[in-house]
C-alpha cells in the first residue's frame, strides 16, 4: 500500500443561522473534520466559507 501522506482540503460552511444553533457550527465542523483527517493520516489545509445562503 502507498505510504505517502494524502493532502486534502477542509471546507466548512454554515448555510443558515439555524444550522449554527443546531450543532453544525463552524467550530463543530472543524473539530470533526480534523479528527477524521488525523484518523486517516491525511494532511489537511483549511478552507472557510462564512457566507450565509438565503432563499
CHARMM internal coordinates of N, CA and C (Angstrom, degrees):
IC EDIT
DIST 1 N 1 CA 1.4555
DIST 1 CA 1 C 1.5221
ANGL 1 N 1 CA 1 C 109.59
DIST 1 C 2 N 1.2923
ANGL 1 CA 1 C 2 N 116.57
DIHE 1 N 1 CA 1 C 2 N 150.26
DIST 2 N 2 CA 1.4516
ANGL 1 C 2 N 2 CA 123.31
DIHE 1 CA 1 C 2 N 2 CA -177.69
DIST 2 CA 2 C 1.5197
ANGL 2 N 2 CA 2 C 110.53
DIHE 1 C 2 N 2 CA 2 C -70.37
DIST 2 C 3 N 1.3421
ANGL 2 CA 2 C 3 N 117.57
DIHE 2 N 2 CA 2 C 3 N 125.36
DIST 3 N 3 CA 1.4623
ANGL 2 C 3 N 3 CA 121.38
DIHE 2 CA 2 C 3 N 3 CA -178.19
DIST 3 CA 3 C 1.5284
ANGL 3 N 3 CA 3 C 113.16
DIHE 2 C 3 N 3 CA 3 C -94.89
DIST 3 C 4 N 1.3254
ANGL 3 CA 3 C 4 N 117.61
DIHE 3 N 3 CA 3 C 4 N 3.35
DIST 4 N 4 CA 1.4562
ANGL 3 C 4 N 4 CA 119.94
DIHE 3 CA 3 C 4 N 4 CA 179.16
DIST 4 CA 4 C 1.5195
ANGL 4 N 4 CA 4 C 110.33
DIHE 3 C 4 N 4 CA 4 C -69.38
DIST 4 C 5 N 1.3242
ANGL 4 CA 4 C 5 N 115.33
DIHE 4 N 4 CA 4 C 5 N 143.32
DIST 5 N 5 CA 1.4627
ANGL 4 C 5 N 5 CA 120.14
DIHE 4 CA 4 C 5 N 5 CA 175.92
DIST 5 CA 5 C 1.5184
ANGL 5 N 5 CA 5 C 109.31
DIHE 4 C 5 N 5 CA 5 C -72.11
DIST 5 C 6 N 1.3035
ANGL 5 CA 5 C 6 N 115.92
DIHE 5 N 5 CA 5 C 6 N 139.81
DIST 6 N 6 CA 1.4574
ANGL 5 C 6 N 6 CA 121.84
DIHE 5 CA 5 C 6 N 6 CA 177.58
DIST 6 CA 6 C 1.5201
ANGL 6 N 6 CA 6 C 108.94
DIHE 5 C 6 N 6 CA 6 C -92.44
DIST 6 C 7 N 1.3024
ANGL 6 CA 6 C 7 N 115.94
DIHE 6 N 6 CA 6 C 7 N 140.21
DIST 7 N 7 CA 1.4572
ANGL 6 C 7 N 7 CA 122.25
DIHE 6 CA 6 C 7 N 7 CA 177.41
DIST 7 CA 7 C 1.5206
ANGL 7 N 7 CA 7 C 108.33
DIHE 6 C 7 N 7 CA 7 C -102.81
DIST 7 C 8 N 1.3179
ANGL 7 CA 7 C 8 N 116.70
DIHE 7 N 7 CA 7 C 8 N 131.95
DIST 8 N 8 CA 1.4621
ANGL 7 C 8 N 8 CA 120.29
DIHE 7 CA 7 C 8 N 8 CA 179.58
DIST 8 CA 8 C 1.5249
ANGL 8 N 8 CA 8 C 109.40
DIHE 7 C 8 N 8 CA 8 C -139.71
DIST 8 C 9 N 1.3117
ANGL 8 CA 8 C 9 N 114.82
DIHE 8 N 8 CA 8 C 9 N 163.37
DIST 9 N 9 CA 1.4551
ANGL 8 C 9 N 9 CA 121.31
DIHE 8 CA 8 C 9 N 9 CA 177.60
DIST 9 CA 9 C 1.5159
ANGL 9 N 9 CA 9 C 109.76
DIHE 8 C 9 N 9 CA 9 C -110.18
DIST 9 C 10 N 1.3038
ANGL 9 CA 9 C 10 N 115.69
DIHE 9 N 9 CA 9 C 10 N 146.64
DIST 10 N 10 CA 1.4653
ANGL 9 C 10 N 10 CA 121.47
DIHE 9 CA 9 C 10 N 10 CA 175.59
DIST 10 CA 10 C 1.5255
ANGL 10 N 10 CA 10 C 107.13
DIHE 9 C 10 N 10 CA 10 C -107.49
DIST 10 C 11 N 1.3100
ANGL 10 CA 10 C 11 N 115.26
DIHE 10 N 10 CA 10 C 11 N 123.10
DIST 11 N 11 CA 1.4627
ANGL 10 C 11 N 11 CA 120.92
DIHE 10 CA 10 C 11 N 11 CA 178.61
DIST 11 CA 11 C 1.5153
ANGL 11 N 11 CA 11 C 107.91
DIHE 10 C 11 N 11 CA 11 C -112.89
DIST 11 C 12 N 1.3092
ANGL 11 CA 11 C 12 N 116.47
DIHE 11 N 11 CA 11 C 12 N 118.78
DIST 12 N 12 CA 1.4594
ANGL 11 C 12 N 12 CA 121.96
DIHE 11 CA 11 C 12 N 12 CA -178.45
DIST 12 CA 12 C 1.5156
ANGL 12 N 12 CA 12 C 108.61
DIHE 11 C 12 N 12 CA 12 C -120.83
DIST 12 C 13 N 1.3272
ANGL 12 CA 12 C 13 N 115.83
DIHE 12 N 12 CA 12 C 13 N 135.53
DIST 13 N 13 CA 1.4537
ANGL 12 C 13 N 13 CA 118.97
DIHE 12 CA 12 C 13 N 13 CA 174.99
DIST 13 CA 13 C 1.5160
ANGL 13 N 13 CA 13 C 109.27
DIHE 12 C 13 N 13 CA 13 C -158.06
DIST 13 C 14 N 1.3064
ANGL 13 CA 13 C 14 N 114.48
DIHE 13 N 13 CA 13 C 14 N 155.25
DIST 14 N 14 CA 1.4580
ANGL 13 C 14 N 14 CA 121.98
DIHE 13 CA 13 C 14 N 14 CA 175.38
DIST 14 CA 14 C 1.5233
ANGL 14 N 14 CA 14 C 106.25
DIHE 13 C 14 N 14 CA 14 C -124.48
DIST 14 C 15 N 1.3252
ANGL 14 CA 14 C 15 N 116.31
DIHE 14 N 14 CA 14 C 15 N 120.97
DIST 15 N 15 CA 1.4621
ANGL 14 C 15 N 15 CA 120.78
DIHE 14 CA 14 C 15 N 15 CA -175.95
DIST 15 CA 15 C 1.5192
ANGL 15 N 15 CA 15 C 112.80
DIHE 14 C 15 N 15 CA 15 C -74.76
DIST 15 C 16 N 1.3119
ANGL 15 CA 15 C 16 N 116.15
DIHE 15 N 15 CA 15 C 16 N -36.32
DIST 16 N 16 CA 1.4684
ANGL 15 C 16 N 16 CA 119.76
DIHE 15 CA 15 C 16 N 16 CA -176.63
DIST 16 CA 16 C 1.5168
ANGL 16 N 16 CA 16 C 109.53
DIHE 15 C 16 N 16 CA 16 C -139.51
DIST 16 C 17 N 1.3154
ANGL 16 CA 16 C 17 N 116.03
DIHE 16 N 16 CA 16 C 17 N 165.21
DIST 17 N 17 CA 1.4643
ANGL 16 C 17 N 17 CA 120.06
DIHE 16 CA 16 C 17 N 17 CA 175.35
DIST 17 CA 17 C 1.5224
ANGL 17 N 17 CA 17 C 110.15
DIHE 16 C 17 N 17 CA 17 C -65.27
DIST 17 C 18 N 1.3440
ANGL 17 CA 17 C 18 N 117.57
DIHE 17 N 17 CA 17 C 18 N -30.01
DIST 18 N 18 CA 1.4683
ANGL 17 C 18 N 18 CA 120.79
DIHE 17 CA 17 C 18 N 18 CA 177.08
DIST 18 CA 18 C 1.5216
ANGL 18 N 18 CA 18 C 111.08
DIHE 17 C 18 N 18 CA 18 C -60.56
DIST 18 C 19 N 1.3287
ANGL 18 CA 18 C 19 N 117.01
DIHE 18 N 18 CA 18 C 19 N -42.16
DIST 19 N 19 CA 1.4644
ANGL 18 C 19 N 19 CA 119.81
DIHE 18 CA 18 C 19 N 19 CA 178.59
DIST 19 CA 19 C 1.5292
ANGL 19 N 19 CA 19 C 110.92
DIHE 18 C 19 N 19 CA 19 C -60.38
DIST 19 C 20 N 1.3025
ANGL 19 CA 19 C 20 N 116.40
DIHE 19 N 19 CA 19 C 20 N -41.85
DIST 20 N 20 CA 1.4621
ANGL 19 C 20 N 20 CA 120.45
DIHE 19 CA 19 C 20 N 20 CA -179.75
DIST 20 CA 20 C 1.5305
ANGL 20 N 20 CA 20 C 110.86
DIHE 19 C 20 N 20 CA 20 C -62.15
DIST 20 C 21 N 1.3356
ANGL 20 CA 20 C 21 N 117.11
DIHE 20 N 20 CA 20 C 21 N -37.30
DIST 21 N 21 CA 1.4677
ANGL 20 C 21 N 21 CA 120.71
DIHE 20 CA 20 C 21 N 21 CA -179.52
DIST 21 CA 21 C 1.5309
ANGL 21 N 21 CA 21 C 112.37
DIHE 20 C 21 N 21 CA 21 C -77.55
DIST 21 C 22 N 1.3227
ANGL 21 CA 21 C 22 N 117.95
DIHE 21 N 21 CA 21 C 22 N -23.85
DIST 22 N 22 CA 1.4623
ANGL 21 C 22 N 22 CA 121.76
DIHE 21 CA 21 C 22 N 22 CA -173.27
DIST 22 CA 22 C 1.5221
ANGL 22 N 22 CA 22 C 114.05
DIHE 21 C 22 N 22 CA 22 C -98.14
DIST 22 C 23 N 1.3281
ANGL 22 CA 22 C 23 N 117.35
DIHE 22 N 22 CA 22 C 23 N 23.89
DIST 23 N 23 CA 1.4549
ANGL 22 C 23 N 23 CA 119.66
DIHE 22 CA 22 C 23 N 23 CA 174.40
DIST 23 CA 23 C 1.5165
ANGL 23 N 23 CA 23 C 115.64
DIHE 22 C 23 N 23 CA 23 C 93.07
DIST 23 C 24 N 1.3171
ANGL 23 CA 23 C 24 N 117.56
DIHE 23 N 23 CA 23 C 24 N 9.60
DIST 24 N 24 CA 1.4554
ANGL 23 C 24 N 24 CA 120.83
DIHE 23 CA 23 C 24 N 24 CA 177.44
DIST 24 CA 24 C 1.5228
ANGL 24 N 24 CA 24 C 110.43
DIHE 23 C 24 N 24 CA 24 C -109.64
DIST 24 C 25 N 1.3208
ANGL 24 CA 24 C 25 N 116.01
DIHE 24 N 24 CA 24 C 25 N 29.69
DIST 25 N 25 CA 1.4584
ANGL 24 C 25 N 25 CA 120.60
DIHE 24 CA 24 C 25 N 25 CA -176.93
DIST 25 CA 25 C 1.5290
ANGL 25 N 25 CA 25 C 110.29
DIHE 24 C 25 N 25 CA 25 C -66.24
DIST 25 C 26 N 1.3118
ANGL 25 CA 25 C 26 N 115.50
DIHE 25 N 25 CA 25 C 26 N 161.30
DIST 26 N 26 CA 1.4614
ANGL 25 C 26 N 26 CA 119.68
DIHE 25 CA 25 C 26 N 26 CA 179.30
DIST 26 CA 26 C 1.5278
ANGL 26 N 26 CA 26 C 112.09
DIHE 25 C 26 N 26 CA 26 C -60.91
DIST 26 C 27 N 1.3354
ANGL 26 CA 26 C 27 N 119.81
DIHE 26 N 26 CA 26 C 27 N -43.31
DIST 27 N 27 CA 1.4686
ANGL 26 C 27 N 27 CA 118.77
DIHE 26 CA 26 C 27 N 27 CA 177.73
DIST 27 CA 27 C 1.5386
ANGL 27 N 27 CA 27 C 112.55
DIHE 26 C 27 N 27 CA 27 C -61.84
DIST 27 C 28 N 1.3270
ANGL 27 CA 27 C 28 N 117.64
DIHE 27 N 27 CA 27 C 28 N -38.32
DIST 28 N 28 CA 1.4646
ANGL 27 C 28 N 28 CA 121.24
DIHE 27 CA 27 C 28 N 28 CA 178.32
DIST 28 CA 28 C 1.5268
ANGL 28 N 28 CA 28 C 110.50
DIHE 27 C 28 N 28 CA 28 C -65.03
DIST 28 C 29 N 1.3240
ANGL 28 CA 28 C 29 N 117.17
DIHE 28 N 28 CA 28 C 29 N -44.66
DIST 29 N 29 CA 1.4602
ANGL 28 C 29 N 29 CA 120.92
DIHE 28 CA 28 C 29 N 29 CA 178.02
DIST 29 CA 29 C 1.5285
ANGL 29 N 29 CA 29 C 110.68
DIHE 28 C 29 N 29 CA 29 C -61.62
DIST 29 C 30 N 1.3363
ANGL 29 CA 29 C 30 N 116.14
DIHE 29 N 29 CA 29 C 30 N -44.93
DIST 30 N 30 CA 1.4630
ANGL 29 C 30 N 30 CA 120.91
DIHE 29 CA 29 C 30 N 30 CA -179.38
DIST 30 CA 30 C 1.5240
ANGL 30 N 30 CA 30 C 110.88
DIHE 29 C 30 N 30 CA 30 C -58.61
DIST 30 C 31 N 1.3216
ANGL 30 CA 30 C 31 N 116.98
DIHE 30 N 30 CA 30 C 31 N -46.76
DIST 31 N 31 CA 1.4625
ANGL 30 C 31 N 31 CA 121.02
DIHE 30 CA 30 C 31 N 31 CA -179.11
DIST 31 CA 31 C 1.5284
ANGL 31 N 31 CA 31 C 110.92
DIHE 30 C 31 N 31 CA 31 C -61.34
DIST 31 C 32 N 1.3148
ANGL 31 CA 31 C 32 N 117.23
DIHE 31 N 31 CA 31 C 32 N -47.33
DIST 32 N 32 CA 1.4672
ANGL 31 C 32 N 32 CA 120.78
DIHE 31 CA 31 C 32 N 32 CA -178.46
DIST 32 CA 32 C 1.5238
ANGL 32 N 32 CA 32 C 112.23
DIHE 31 C 32 N 32 CA 32 C -65.16
DIST 32 C 33 N 1.3303
ANGL 32 CA 32 C 33 N 116.22
DIHE 32 N 32 CA 32 C 33 N -43.12
DIST 33 N 33 CA 1.4564
ANGL 32 C 33 N 33 CA 119.63
DIHE 32 CA 32 C 33 N 33 CA -178.72
DIST 33 CA 33 C 1.5254
ANGL 33 N 33 CA 33 C 111.82
DIHE 32 C 33 N 33 CA 33 C -68.86
DIST 33 C 34 N 1.3318
ANGL 33 CA 33 C 34 N 117.76
DIHE 33 N 33 CA 33 C 34 N -40.95
DIST 34 N 34 CA 1.4641
ANGL 33 C 34 N 34 CA 120.27
DIHE 33 CA 33 C 34 N 34 CA 177.71
DIST 34 CA 34 C 1.5307
ANGL 34 N 34 CA 34 C 110.96
DIHE 33 C 34 N 34 CA 34 C -64.24
DIST 34 C 35 N 1.3186
ANGL 34 CA 34 C 35 N 117.20
DIHE 34 N 34 CA 34 C 35 N -40.59
DIST 35 N 35 CA 1.4668
ANGL 34 C 35 N 35 CA 121.24
DIHE 34 CA 34 C 35 N 35 CA 177.96
DIST 35 CA 35 C 1.5260
ANGL 35 N 35 CA 35 C 110.42
DIHE 34 C 35 N 35 CA 35 C -61.40
DIST 35 C 36 N 1.3300
ANGL 35 CA 35 C 36 N 116.90
DIHE 35 N 35 CA 35 C 36 N -44.17
DIST 36 N 36 CA 1.4588
ANGL 35 C 36 N 36 CA 121.04
DIHE 35 CA 35 C 36 N 36 CA 179.55
DIST 36 CA 36 C 1.5279
ANGL 36 N 36 CA 36 C 111.14
DIHE 35 C 36 N 36 CA 36 C -62.74
DIST 36 C 37 N 1.3347
ANGL 36 CA 36 C 37 N 116.95
DIHE 36 N 36 CA 36 C 37 N -45.30
DIST 37 N 37 CA 1.4654
ANGL 36 C 37 N 37 CA 120.63
DIHE 36 CA 36 C 37 N 37 CA 179.53
DIST 37 CA 37 C 1.5239
ANGL 37 N 37 CA 37 C 111.57
DIHE 36 C 37 N 37 CA 37 C -62.15
DIST 37 C 38 N 1.3153
ANGL 37 CA 37 C 38 N 116.87
DIHE 37 N 37 CA 37 C 38 N -42.67
DIST 38 N 38 CA 1.4648
ANGL 37 C 38 N 38 CA 120.48
DIHE 37 CA 37 C 38 N 38 CA 178.30
DIST 38 CA 38 C 1.5208
ANGL 38 N 38 CA 38 C 110.65
DIHE 37 C 38 N 38 CA 38 C -62.83
DIST 38 C 39 N 1.3231
ANGL 38 CA 38 C 39 N 117.81
DIHE 38 N 38 CA 38 C 39 N -41.32
DIST 39 N 39 CA 1.4569
ANGL 38 C 39 N 39 CA 122.73
DIHE 38 CA 38 C 39 N 39 CA 177.98
DIST 39 CA 39 C 1.5342
ANGL 39 N 39 CA 39 C 110.95
DIHE 38 C 39 N 39 CA 39 C -59.76
DIST 39 C 40 N 1.3358
ANGL 39 CA 39 C 40 N 116.52
DIHE 39 N 39 CA 39 C 40 N -40.40
DIST 40 N 40 CA 1.4578
ANGL 39 C 40 N 40 CA 121.75
DIHE 39 CA 39 C 40 N 40 CA -179.44
DIST 40 CA 40 C 1.5275
ANGL 40 N 40 CA 40 C 112.62
DIHE 39 C 40 N 40 CA 40 C -80.25
DIST 40 C 41 N 1.3399
ANGL 40 CA 40 C 41 N 116.72
DIHE 40 N 40 CA 40 C 41 N -12.40
DIST 41 N 41 CA 1.4603
ANGL 40 C 41 N 41 CA 120.19
DIHE 40 CA 40 C 41 N 41 CA -177.72
DIST 41 CA 41 C 1.5173
ANGL 41 N 41 CA 41 C 112.92
DIHE 40 C 41 N 41 CA 41 C 79.64
DIST 41 C 42 N 1.3178
ANGL 41 CA 41 C 42 N 117.00
DIHE 41 N 41 CA 41 C 42 N 22.72
DIST 42 N 42 CA 1.4552
ANGL 41 C 42 N 42 CA 122.15
DIHE 41 CA 41 C 42 N 42 CA -178.56
DIST 42 CA 42 C 1.5292
ANGL 42 N 42 CA 42 C 110.63
DIHE 41 C 42 N 42 CA 42 C -90.22
DIST 42 C 43 N 1.2990
ANGL 42 CA 42 C 43 N 115.42
DIHE 42 N 42 CA 42 C 43 N 147.38
DIST 43 N 43 CA 1.4655
ANGL 42 C 43 N 43 CA 122.23
DIHE 42 CA 42 C 43 N 43 CA 171.61
DIST 43 CA 43 C 1.5228
ANGL 43 N 43 CA 43 C 105.94
DIHE 42 C 43 N 43 CA 43 C -92.00
DIST 43 C 44 N 1.3038
ANGL 43 CA 43 C 44 N 117.37
DIHE 43 N 43 CA 43 C 44 N 129.79
DIST 44 N 44 CA 1.4605
ANGL 43 C 44 N 44 CA 119.48
DIHE 43 CA 43 C 44 N 44 CA -175.19
DIST 44 CA 44 C 1.5169
ANGL 44 N 44 CA 44 C 112.14
DIHE 43 C 44 N 44 CA 44 C -123.32
DIST 44 C 45 N 1.3082
ANGL 44 CA 44 C 45 N 113.37
DIHE 44 N 44 CA 44 C 45 N 151.15
DIST 45 N 45 CA 1.4579
ANGL 44 C 45 N 45 CA 122.30
DIHE 44 CA 44 C 45 N 45 CA 171.01
DIST 45 CA 45 C 1.5156
ANGL 45 N 45 CA 45 C 106.17
DIHE 44 C 45 N 45 CA 45 C -118.31
DIST 45 C 46 N 1.2837
ANGL 45 CA 45 C 46 N 117.37
DIHE 45 N 45 CA 45 C 46 N 157.62
DIST 46 N 46 CA 1.4616
ANGL 45 C 46 N 46 CA 120.90
DIHE 45 CA 45 C 46 N 46 CA -175.37
DIST 46 CA 46 C 1.5247
ANGL 46 N 46 CA 46 C 110.80
DIHE 45 C 46 N 46 CA 46 C -106.28
DIST 46 C 47 N 1.3028
ANGL 46 CA 46 C 47 N 115.47
DIHE 46 N 46 CA 46 C 47 N 135.59
DIST 47 N 47 CA 1.4563
ANGL 46 C 47 N 47 CA 123.02
DIHE 46 CA 46 C 47 N 47 CA 170.70
DIST 47 CA 47 C 1.5119
ANGL 47 N 47 CA 47 C 106.12
DIHE 46 C 47 N 47 CA 47 C -122.24
DIST 47 C 48 N 1.2986
ANGL 47 CA 47 C 48 N 116.84
DIHE 47 N 47 CA 47 C 48 N 141.90
DIST 48 N 48 CA 1.4617
ANGL 47 C 48 N 48 CA 120.17
DIHE 47 CA 47 C 48 N 48 CA -174.93
DIST 48 CA 48 C 1.5141
ANGL 48 N 48 CA 48 C 110.31
DIHE 47 C 48 N 48 CA 48 C -134.87
DIST 48 C 49 N 1.3152
ANGL 48 CA 48 C 49 N 115.76
DIHE 48 N 48 CA 48 C 49 N 131.40
DIST 49 N 49 CA 1.4608
ANGL 48 C 49 N 49 CA 122.37
DIHE 48 CA 48 C 49 N 49 CA 174.72
DIST 49 CA 49 C 1.5180
ANGL 49 N 49 CA 49 C 106.60
DIHE 48 C 49 N 49 CA 49 C -121.40
DIST 49 C 50 N 1.3140
ANGL 49 CA 49 C 50 N 117.62
DIHE 49 N 49 CA 49 C 50 N 115.15
DIST 50 N 50 CA 1.4601
ANGL 49 C 50 N 50 CA 120.63
DIHE 49 CA 49 C 50 N 50 CA -176.73
DIST 50 CA 50 C 1.5296
ANGL 50 N 50 CA 50 C 112.24
DIHE 49 C 50 N 50 CA 50 C -104.74
DIST 50 C 51 N 1.2998
ANGL 50 CA 50 C 51 N 117.42
DIHE 50 N 50 CA 50 C 51 N 10.60
DIST 51 N 51 CA 1.4611
ANGL 50 C 51 N 51 CA 120.57
DIHE 50 CA 50 C 51 N 51 CA -179.22
DIST 51 CA 51 C 1.5159
ANGL 51 N 51 CA 51 C 110.59
DIHE 50 C 51 N 51 CA 51 C -79.52
DIST 51 C 52 N 1.2969
ANGL 51 CA 51 C 52 N 115.59
DIHE 51 N 51 CA 51 C 52 N 147.87
DIST 52 N 52 CA 1.4625
ANGL 51 C 52 N 52 CA 121.84
DIHE 51 CA 51 C 52 N 52 CA 175.41
DIST 52 CA 52 C 1.5313
ANGL 52 N 52 CA 52 C 108.56
DIHE 51 C 52 N 52 CA 52 C -99.94
DIST 52 C 53 N 1.2972
ANGL 52 CA 52 C 53 N 115.71
DIHE 52 N 52 CA 52 C 53 N 137.24
DIST 53 N 53 CA 1.4592
ANGL 52 C 53 N 53 CA 121.56
DIHE 52 CA 52 C 53 N 53 CA 176.84
DIST 53 CA 53 C 1.5132
ANGL 53 N 53 CA 53 C 108.32
DIHE 52 C 53 N 53 CA 53 C -91.57
DIST 53 C 54 N 1.3023
ANGL 53 CA 53 C 54 N 117.09
DIHE 53 N 53 CA 53 C 54 N 133.08
DIST 54 N 54 CA 1.4586
ANGL 53 C 54 N 54 CA 120.35
DIHE 53 CA 53 C 54 N 54 CA 178.65
DIST 54 CA 54 C 1.5175
ANGL 54 N 54 CA 54 C 109.14
DIHE 53 C 54 N 54 CA 54 C -114.46
DIST 54 C 55 N 1.3243
ANGL 54 CA 54 C 55 N 114.66
DIHE 54 N 54 CA 54 C 55 N 153.74
DIST 55 N 55 CA 1.4599
ANGL 54 C 55 N 55 CA 119.51
DIHE 54 CA 54 C 55 N 55 CA 179.74
DIST 55 CA 55 C 1.5106
ANGL 55 N 55 CA 55 C 110.00
DIHE 54 C 55 N 55 CA 55 C -99.06
END
COOR INIT
IC SEED 1 N 1 CA 1 C
IC BUILD
